[in-house]
Amino acid sequence: MISLSLPAFMMGGPVRIGLGILLIAVGIRSLVKHHLNGWKVDPTASHAPQLREG
């Protein structure tokens, strides 16, 4: 049991860090893409004031 759980625990760290970096990168990318598309299509979009207020 211990010999099986230790490798899984050791591998869990890098995997979680990698997934976290991927999620953060995808999130930033989608936010930037959303903002760029919003400004290109409609600078006075309704979501702009909501983001400022929130």
WOJOWO-V870139 format. One record per run of one state. SS is the DSSP state (~ for helix, > for strand, _ for the rest). FROM is the first residue (numbers start at 0). LEN is the number of residues. Records with the same first field share a line. If there is no record, write none. Layout:
SS=FROM-LEN / FROM-LEN
This chain:
_=0-1 / 41-4 / 53-1
~=1-40 / 45-8
